[in-house]
Amino acid sequence: MNIFYNPEGVGDVLFVQLTTERPAAIVAERTNNVTVIKDEKTGNVVAFNLFNATSYFPISAVGQVELTEELGEQLQKALKENDIDLELELDFTPKFVVGYVAEKEKHPNADKLNVCQVEVGEGTLQIVCGAPNVEAGQKVVVAKVGAVMPSGMIIRDAELRGVASSGMICSAKELGLKDAPEEKGILVLEDDRIVGEAFEA
């Protein structure tokens, strides 16, 4: 779930994305202060907009809003007050974590890409990476599916030149870190970082 709020740009509206999927066509249905957005093909709810959001709870953040247990409960209550029958699935696990590159192989269809198997604590992700300095044995920063980059880009499951990729191995620049080098390359972490833990600069 990703939550956004931009009162100056669009008014007192909270935008809540429930999935990283991008349906080909959507259907929007408004009930009271909530517009529910569904995938036209499957009927699944992919997002909703909460109008007059600060009449339900205070919002201090601008841009991406951090999901907390309290906010999750407030969102669920707001939906109920607007007669929306939707049970939210709340995920509080960190989206930027320390990963370990267990394997690296050349991409079969692209000279400058590598296919990496990256351990992230609760499992292993296959990530296609184009950084020239990625190597097996490194500890790196992984943006998992659902993460929102400082640029605003949302990380989604993808297929790069025919190979599935779930997540992104990040550079310092992509993470918005101060004094990030200009040259291309992922951020390689110290060996004492714990795989699966939330990344903190």
Backbone as CSV, one residue per row, in Angstrom:
resi,resn,N_x,N_y,N_z,CA_x,CA_y,CA_z,C_x,C_y,C_z
1,MET,0.843,-1.192,0.000,0.000,0.000,0.000,0.883,1.249,0.000
2,ASN,0.580,2.175,-0.906,1.276,3.458,-0.955,0.257,4.584,-0.823
3,ILE,0.609,5.569,-0.008,-0.327,6.638,0.327,0.317,7.983,-0.005
4,PHE,-0.441,8.861,-0.659,0.083,10.159,-1.089,-0.897,11.270,-0.718
5,TYR,-0.323,12.437,-0.380,-1.147,13.588,0.002,-0.464,14.857,-0.491
6,ASN,-1.193,15.655,-1.284,-0.645,16.898,-1.841,-1.726,17.973,-1.779
7,PRO,-1.918,18.575,-0.589,-3.036,19.509,-0.424,-2.963,20.740,-1.323
8,GLU,-1.746,21.239,-1.596,-1.625,22.426,-2.456,-1.930,22.097,-3.905
9,GLY,-1.515,20.906,-4.333,-1.701,20.530,-5.735,-3.110,20.074,-6.070
10,VAL,-3.714,19.274,-5.183,-5.019,18.680,-5.520,-6.078,18.845,-4.435
11,GLY,-5.738,19.494,-3.330,-6.730,19.677,-2.283,-6.637,18.602,-1.203
12,ASP,-7.638,18.562,-0.365,-7.640,17.685,0.820,-8.072,16.263,0.446
13,VAL,-7.254,15.625,-0.377,-7.566,14.280,-0.871,-6.382,13.351,-0.575
14,LEU,-6.670,12.210,0.023,-5.644,11.206,0.285,-5.755,10.132,-0.797
15,PHE,-4.645,9.861,-1.487,-4.617,8.856,-2.549,-3.982,7.576,-1.986
16,VAL,-4.702,6.483,-2.049,-4.221,5.225,-1.476,-4.148,4.169,-2.583
17,GLN,-2.926,3.737,-2.901,-2.725,2.674,-3.889,-2.605,1.350,-3.152
18,LEU,-3.427,0.388,-3.531,-3.433,-0.901,-2.843,-2.577,-1.940,-3.537
19,THR,-2.187,-1.673,-4.767,-1.408,-2.637,-5.543,-0.452,-1.883,-6.453
20,THR,0.622,-2.549,-6.862,1.552,-1.928,-7.804,1.172,-2.230,-9.255
21,GLU,0.140,-3.040,-9.448,-0.290,-3.379,-10.811,-0.904,-2.161,-11.496
22,ARG,-0.722,-2.117,-12.821,-1.307,-1.026,-13.603,-2.323,-1.608,-14.586
23,PRO,-3.601,-1.624,-14.213,-4.608,-2.211,-15.108,-4.747,-1.417,-16.393
24,ALA,-5.140,-2.113,-17.454,-5.315,-1.471,-18.759,-6.472,-0.476,-18.734
25,ALA,-7.506,-0.804,-17.955,-8.662,0.088,-17.858,-9.212,0.014,-16.441
26,ILE,-9.702,1.153,-15.948,-10.225,1.202,-14.587,-11.652,1.727,-14.568
27,VAL,-12.335,1.431,-13.470,-13.677,1.946,-13.231,-13.658,2.631,-11.874
28,ALA,-14.184,3.848,-11.797,-14.209,4.594,-10.537,-15.654,4.749,-10.070
29,GLU,-15.875,4.452,-8.783,-17.212,4.568,-8.203,-17.111,5.394,-6.926
30,ARG,-17.864,6.491,-6.844,-17.805,7.348,-5.654,-19.001,7.106,-4.746
31,THR,-18.701,6.935,-3.463,-19.727,6.836,-2.435,-19.353,7.808,-1.329
32,ASN,-20.182,8.836,-1.121,-19.893,9.859,-0.106,-18.512,10.466,-0.352
33,ASN,-17.565,10.285,0.582,-16.244,10.905,0.440,-15.177,9.958,-0.092
34,VAL,-15.571,8.817,-0.608,-14.590,7.837,-1.088,-14.870,7.465,-2.539
35,THR,-13.823,7.554,-3.360,-13.899,7.014,-4.719,-13.083,5.729,-4.758
36,VAL,-13.741,4.634,-5.067,-13.082,3.329,-5.179,-12.718,3.099,-6.641
37,ILE,-11.475,2.707,-6.884,-10.987,2.500,-8.247,-10.713,1.013,-8.451
38,LYS,-11.361,0.447,-9.465,-11.263,-0.995,-9.709,-10.660,-1.281,-11.082
39,ASP,-10.019,-2.434,-11.183,-9.579,-2.961,-12.470,-10.827,-3.396,-13.227
40,GLU,-11.056,-2.790,-14.384,-12.282,-3.078,-15.143,-12.378,-4.552,-15.517
41,LYS,-11.240,-5.171,-15.800,-11.254,-6.565,-16.259,-11.537,-7.547,-15.121
42,THR,-10.867,-7.348,-13.977,-10.982,-8.322,-12.885,-11.981,-7.911,-11.810
43,GLY,-12.277,-6.619,-11.725,-13.154,-6.140,-10.665,-12.444,-5.921,-9.347
44,ASN,-11.123,-6.181,-9.307,-10.363,-6.002,-8.073,-10.156,-4.519,-7.775
45,VAL,-10.231,-4.166,-6.496,-9.973,-2.794,-6.078,-8.468,-2.556,-6.103
46,VAL,-8.019,-1.542,-6.841,-6.589,-1.250,-6.950,-6.197,0.015,-6.188
47,ALA,-7.189,0.863,-5.870,-6.884,2.121,-5.175,-8.178,2.741,-4.675
48,PHE,-8.035,3.719,-3.795,-9.181,4.557,-3.460,-8.693,5.950,-3.070
49,ASN,-9.567,6.934,-3.247,-9.281,8.314,-2.883,-10.225,8.712,-1.753
50,LEU,-9.661,9.301,-0.704,-10.464,9.767,0.414,-10.515,11.291,0.371
51,PHE,-11.703,11.844,0.080,-11.886,13.291,0.008,-12.160,13.864,1.408
52,ASN,-11.832,15.148,1.579,-11.960,15.786,2.897,-11.228,14.966,3.954
53,ALA,-10.023,14.537,3.581,-9.286,13.561,4.390,-9.030,14.035,5.816
54,THR,-8.690,15.324,5.979,-8.336,15.793,7.323,-9.550,15.952,8.234
55,SER,-10.746,15.737,7.717,-11.921,15.712,8.592,-12.023,14.356,9.302
56,TYR,-11.227,13.379,8.836,-11.212,12.049,9.455,-10.036,11.873,10.415
57,PHE,-8.892,12.442,10.041,-7.697,12.356,10.890,-6.690,13.393,10.393
58,PRO,-5.785,13.849,11.293,-4.794,14.851,10.863,-3.737,14.248,9.955
59,ILE,-3.281,15.022,8.970,-2.223,14.592,8.060,-1.177,15.694,8.001
60,SER,0.030,15.402,8.424,1.086,16.410,8.413,2.040,16.239,7.242
61,ALA,2.109,15.026,6.704,3.055,14.745,5.620,2.558,15.333,4.300
62,VAL,3.516,15.680,3.448,3.208,16.096,2.081,4.006,15.198,1.154
63,GLY,3.331,14.655,0.147,3.981,13.659,-0.716,3.613,12.277,-0.218
64,GLN,4.604,11.406,-0.102,4.307,10.066,0.385,4.035,10.108,1.886
65,VAL,3.015,9.397,2.312,2.634,9.321,3.719,3.007,7.940,4.246
66,GLU,3.716,7.913,5.366,4.141,6.634,5.938,2.946,5.883,6.506
67,LEU,2.852,4.593,6.173,1.791,3.753,6.710,2.177,3.292,8.113
68,THR,1.347,3.629,9.094,1.533,3.161,10.466,0.295,2.356,10.862
69,GLU,0.401,1.660,11.983,-0.768,0.904,12.456,-1.928,1.848,12.744
70,GLU,-1.608,2.996,13.336,-2.663,3.969,13.652,-3.345,4.474,12.390
71,LEU,-2.552,4.815,11.363,-3.135,5.299,10.116,-3.958,4.204,9.451
72,GLY,-3.472,2.971,9.498,-4.225,1.856,8.933,-5.603,1.725,9.564
73,GLU,-5.655,1.864,10.893,-6.932,1.787,11.601,-7.833,2.957,11.231
74,GLN,-7.235,4.136,11.078,-8.018,5.332,10.719,-8.588,5.213,9.305
75,LEU,-7.792,4.668,8.398,-8.278,4.461,7.024,-9.429,3.467,7.002
76,GLN,-9.276,2.372,7.753,-10.332,1.353,7.798,-11.626,1.950,8.366
77,LYS,-11.489,2.790,9.397,-12.648,3.434,10.015,-13.316,4.401,9.037
78,ALA,-12.484,5.166,8.280,-13.033,6.114,7.309,-13.810,5.392,6.207
79,LEU,-13.291,4.257,5.764,-14.006,3.476,4.751,-15.369,3.024,5.284
80,LYS,-15.378,2.535,6.521,-16.620,2.054,7.131,-17.631,3.186,7.263
81,GLU,-17.155,4.378,7.670,-18.043,5.534,7.833,-18.655,5.967,6.504
82,ASN,-17.990,5.612,5.395,-18.497,5.954,4.063,-19.184,4.772,3.380
83,ASP,-19.511,3.762,4.172,-20.247,2.583,3.682,-19.494,1.815,2.598
84,ILE,-18.154,1.804,2.732,-17.322,1.047,1.794,-16.913,-0.256,2.457
85,ASP,-17.334,-1.366,1.857,-17.024,-2.687,2.406,-15.716,-3.176,1.798
86,LEU,-14.608,-2.779,2.402,-13.281,-3.131,1.892,-12.358,-3.364,3.074
87,GLU,-11.842,-4.570,3.194,-10.918,-4.906,4.276,-9.496,-4.672,3.790
88,LEU,-8.789,-3.757,4.426,-7.434,-3.410,4.008,-6.429,-4.462,4.485
89,GLU,-5.519,-4.832,3.591,-4.409,-5.704,3.961,-3.196,-4.812,4.210
90,LEU,-2.785,-4.718,5.464,-1.739,-3.781,5.854,-0.401,-4.498,5.974
91,ASP,0.597,-3.960,5.303,1.945,-4.533,5.304,2.909,-3.489,5.870
92,PHE,3.453,-3.787,7.056,4.350,-2.838,7.711,5.819,-3.211,7.551
93,THR,6.097,-4.209,6.726,7.498,-4.612,6.538,8.231,-3.527,5.753
94,PRO,9.532,-3.327,6.025,10.279,-2.280,5.321,10.408,-2.588,3.834
95,LYS,10.379,-1.541,3.025,10.479,-1.700,1.571,11.906,-1.514,1.068
96,PHE,12.769,-0.915,1.891,14.180,-0.780,1.541,14.969,-1.606,2.559
97,VAL,15.609,-2.667,2.080,16.282,-3.597,2.992,17.701,-3.900,2.523
98,VAL,18.484,-4.454,3.447,19.827,-4.929,3.115,19.691,-6.286,2.436
99,GLY,20.307,-6.402,1.260,20.278,-7.664,0.524,21.683,-8.215,0.326
100,TYR,21.749,-9.489,0.015,23.035,-10.149,-0.254,22.966,-10.776,-1.636
101,VAL,23.877,-10.373,-2.516,23.894,-10.916,-3.881,24.528,-12.302,-3.829
102,ALA,23.675,-13.332,-3.863,24.161,-14.711,-3.751,24.709,-15.222,-5.079
103,GLU,24.089,-14.810,-6.180,24.521,-15.264,-7.509,24.375,-14.121,-8.505
104,LYS,25.257,-14.144,-9.503,25.171,-13.170,-10.603,25.486,-13.894,-11.896
105,GLU,24.583,-13.772,-12.869,24.788,-14.370,-14.185,24.511,-13.328,-15.255
106,LYS,25.171,-13.468,-16.395,24.913,-12.558,-17.511,23.484,-12.763,-18.019
107,HIS,22.843,-11.664,-18.345,21.509,-11.725,-18.936,21.622,-12.394,-20.300
108,PRO,20.741,-13.351,-20.605,20.855,-14.062,-21.891,20.577,-13.211,-23.120
109,ASN,19.875,-12.081,-22.937,19.464,-11.280,-24.094,19.958,-9.841,-24.068
110,ALA,20.879,-9.524,-23.130,21.358,-8.141,-23.039,22.768,-8.129,-22.458
111,ASP,23.699,-7.577,-23.211,25.107,-7.580,-22.805,25.368,-6.808,-21.514
112,LYS,24.644,-5.720,-21.305,24.949,-4.855,-20.165,24.105,-5.140,-18.928
113,LEU,23.311,-6.198,-18.974,22.471,-6.548,-17.827,22.930,-7.851,-17.189
114,ASN,22.717,-7.964,-15.880,23.003,-9.193,-15.145,21.750,-9.642,-14.410
115,VAL,21.622,-10.945,-14.246,20.511,-11.514,-13.492,21.059,-11.951,-12.141
116,CYS,20.563,-11.338,-11.076,21.092,-11.585,-9.733,20.052,-12.287,-8.865
117,GLN,20.525,-13.213,-8.041,19.701,-13.818,-7.000,20.108,-13.142,-5.697
118,VAL,19.165,-12.431,-5.106,19.486,-11.573,-3.957,18.696,-12.021,-2.729
119,GLU,19.405,-12.413,-1.694,18.760,-12.808,-0.438,18.351,-11.548,0.325
120,VAL,17.099,-11.546,0.812,16.595,-10.358,1.522,16.008,-10.720,2.889
121,GLY,16.432,-11.848,3.437,15.963,-12.219,4.765,14.863,-13.247,4.730
122,GLU,13.682,-12.864,4.220,12.556,-13.801,4.202,12.511,-14.619,2.915
123,GLY,13.481,-14.428,2.051,13.502,-15.183,0.806,14.550,-14.625,-0.138
124,THR,14.509,-15.101,-1.376,15.464,-14.667,-2.396,14.707,-14.058,-3.564
125,LEU,15.153,-12.900,-3.999,14.530,-12.213,-5.133,15.428,-12.308,-6.353
126,GLN,14.809,-12.494,-7.513,15.558,-12.394,-8.766,15.441,-10.964,-9.262
127,ILE,16.597,-10.308,-9.407,16.610,-8.904,-9.810,17.557,-8.726,-10.989
128,VAL,17.049,-8.139,-12.062,17.884,-7.800,-13.214,18.528,-6.446,-12.918
129,CYS,19.847,-6.392,-13.046,20.591,-5.191,-12.667,21.553,-4.794,-13.782
130,GLY,21.592,-3.494,-14.091,22.472,-3.007,-15.145,23.707,-2.296,-14.631
131,ALA,23.906,-2.288,-13.310,25.066,-1.580,-12.751,26.358,-2.309,-13.108
132,PRO,27.392,-1.570,-13.500,28.643,-2.214,-13.907,29.422,-2.834,-12.744
133,ASN,29.110,-2.423,-11.499,29.911,-2.888,-10.366,29.223,-3.963,-9.515
134,VAL,28.089,-4.491,-9.970,27.418,-5.516,-9.168,28.181,-6.832,-9.246
135,GLU,28.361,-7.482,-8.094,29.085,-8.756,-8.041,28.464,-9.658,-6.988
136,ALA,28.592,-10.947,-7.173,28.172,-11.904,-6.152,29.018,-11.677,-4.901
137,GLY,28.399,-11.839,-3.735,29.107,-11.665,-2.472,28.940,-10.294,-1.858
138,GLN,28.285,-9.369,-2.575,28.109,-8.010,-2.053,26.858,-7.909,-1.183
139,LYS,26.912,-7.001,-0.219,25.711,-6.585,0.487,25.278,-5.250,-0.108
140,VAL,23.997,-5.165,-0.410,23.484,-4.042,-1.204,22.154,-3.563,-0.612
141,VAL,21.668,-2.453,-1.151,20.346,-1.956,-0.770,19.338,-2.407,-1.822
142,VAL,18.294,-3.075,-1.373,17.250,-3.552,-2.279,15.957,-2.783,-2.025
143,ALA,15.405,-2.214,-3.086,14.062,-1.629,-3.037,13.100,-2.728,-3.474
144,LYS,12.278,-3.186,-2.559,11.355,-4.269,-2.861,10.149,-3.759,-3.647
145,VAL,9.414,-4.676,-4.239,8.199,-4.305,-4.965,7.267,-3.563,-4.010
146,GLY,6.780,-2.408,-4.465,5.930,-1.560,-3.635,6.664,-0.369,-3.060
147,ALA,7.998,-0.398,-3.098,8.779,0.732,-2.592,8.578,1.951,-3.480
148,VAL,8.605,3.129,-2.858,8.534,4.380,-3.609,9.900,5.054,-3.520
149,MET,10.545,5.236,-4.664,11.858,5.866,-4.709,11.730,7.368,-4.440
150,PRO,12.809,8.022,-4.007,12.765,9.481,-3.809,12.290,10.230,-5.057
151,SER,12.511,9.660,-6.235,12.068,10.293,-7.483,10.556,10.204,-7.671
152,GLY,9.900,9.350,-6.860,8.462,9.127,-7.016,8.138,7.849,-7.765
153,MET,9.150,7.216,-8.351,8.926,5.968,-9.077,8.550,4.845,-8.113
154,ILE,7.534,4.082,-8.473,7.125,2.943,-7.667,7.749,1.673,-8.251
155,ILE,8.357,0.869,-7.390,8.992,-0.375,-7.844,7.917,-1.435,-8.058
156,ARG,7.903,-1.999,-9.242,6.916,-3.018,-9.608,7.617,-4.279,-10.100
157,ASP,6.914,-5.401,-10.050,7.404,-6.582,-10.748,7.523,-6.223,-12.225
158,ALA,8.608,-6.663,-12.837,8.838,-6.291,-14.242,9.448,-7.465,-14.991
159,GLU,9.544,-7.290,-16.297,10.234,-8.255,-17.145,11.172,-7.456,-18.037
160,LEU,12.469,-7.700,-17.895,13.465,-6.953,-18.652,14.128,-7.860,-19.670
161,ARG,13.843,-7.573,-20.925,14.362,-8.383,-22.034,14.036,-9.861,-21.837
162,GLY,12.814,-10.142,-21.381,12.366,-11.519,-21.264,12.693,-12.207,-19.960
163,VAL,13.306,-11.503,-19.015,13.655,-12.104,-17.723,12.921,-11.362,-16.610
164,ALA,12.256,-12.120,-15.726,11.496,-11.531,-14.630,12.428,-10.874,-13.622
165,SER,11.969,-9.736,-13.079,12.753,-8.999,-12.089,11.817,-8.474,-11.015
166,SER,12.146,-8.760,-9.747,11.288,-8.355,-8.630,12.080,-7.496,-7.655
167,GLY,12.079,-6.197,-7.904,12.810,-5.290,-7.037,13.932,-4.592,-7.779
168,MET,14.702,-3.800,-7.049,15.807,-3.062,-7.657,16.970,-2.969,-6.672
169,ILE,18.184,-3.212,-7.178,19.393,-2.966,-6.398,19.751,-1.502,-6.627
170,CYS,19.882,-0.740,-5.536,19.904,0.719,-5.637,21.311,1.317,-5.612
171,SER,21.447,2.433,-6.300,22.646,3.265,-6.187,22.402,4.320,-5.116
172,ALA,23.482,4.960,-4.668,23.352,6.031,-3.679,22.520,7.177,-4.248
173,LYS,22.698,7.453,-5.528,21.968,8.551,-6.172,20.469,8.255,-6.211
174,GLU,20.118,7.016,-6.544,18.704,6.633,-6.600,18.048,6.722,-5.227
175,LEU,18.852,6.515,-4.183,18.340,6.582,-2.818,18.297,8.013,-2.278
176,GLY,18.803,8.965,-3.075,18.788,10.363,-2.667,19.768,10.679,-1.555
177,LEU,20.861,9.907,-1.464,21.836,10.110,-0.396,22.734,11.309,-0.707
178,LYS,23.149,12.002,0.336,24.058,13.138,0.155,25.413,12.652,-0.347
179,ASP,26.052,13.480,-1.139,27.384,13.190,-1.679,27.417,11.894,-2.500
180,ALA,26.294,11.566,-3.130,26.253,10.366,-3.979,27.145,10.580,-5.189
181,PRO,27.957,9.577,-5.551,28.831,9.733,-6.712,28.042,9.846,-8.008
182,GLU,28.596,10.554,-8.971,27.919,10.749,-10.257,28.049,9.529,-11.160
183,GLU,29.144,8.779,-11.009,29.334,7.631,-11.887,28.316,6.533,-11.578
184,LYS,27.999,5.764,-12.592,27.010,4.704,-12.440,27.547,3.605,-11.536
185,GLY,26.656,3.019,-10.758,27.059,1.913,-9.897,26.186,1.829,-8.664
186,ILE,25.961,0.605,-8.208,25.140,0.408,-7.018,25.923,0.782,-5.761
187,LEU,25.195,1.008,-4.694,25.798,1.267,-3.390,26.138,-0.082,-2.756
188,VAL,27.418,-0.293,-2.453,27.853,-1.537,-1.810,28.033,-1.250,-0.322
189,LEU,27.386,-2.057,0.513,27.390,-1.840,1.954,28.518,-2.600,2.641
190,GLU,28.769,-2.236,3.888,29.773,-2.936,4.688,29.304,-4.358,4.978
191,ASP,30.260,-5.248,5.206,29.959,-6.663,5.444,29.204,-6.910,6.742
192,ASP,29.250,-5.960,7.682,28.599,-6.212,8.973,27.103,-5.912,8.954
193,ARG,26.573,-5.446,7.828,25.126,-5.194,7.743,24.378,-6.515,7.727
194,ILE,23.219,-6.515,8.356,22.439,-7.750,8.505,21.428,-7.857,7.365
195,VAL,21.494,-8.981,6.662,20.588,-9.218,5.526,19.140,-9.222,6.005
196,GLY,18.305,-8.469,5.306,16.880,-8.410,5.625,16.483,-7.265,6.512
197,GLU,17.460,-6.623,7.162,17.113,-5.502,8.030,16.783,-4.273,7.196
198,ALA,15.995,-3.379,7.769,15.647,-2.146,7.073,16.910,-1.340,6.801
199,PHE,16.996,-0.775,5.601,18.171,0.033,5.280,18.008,1.418,5.870
200,GLU,19.047,1.837,6.574,19.124,3.200,7.073,20.490,3.744,6.704
201,ALA,20.504,4.903,6.090,21.770,5.486,5.611,22.701,5.772,6.784
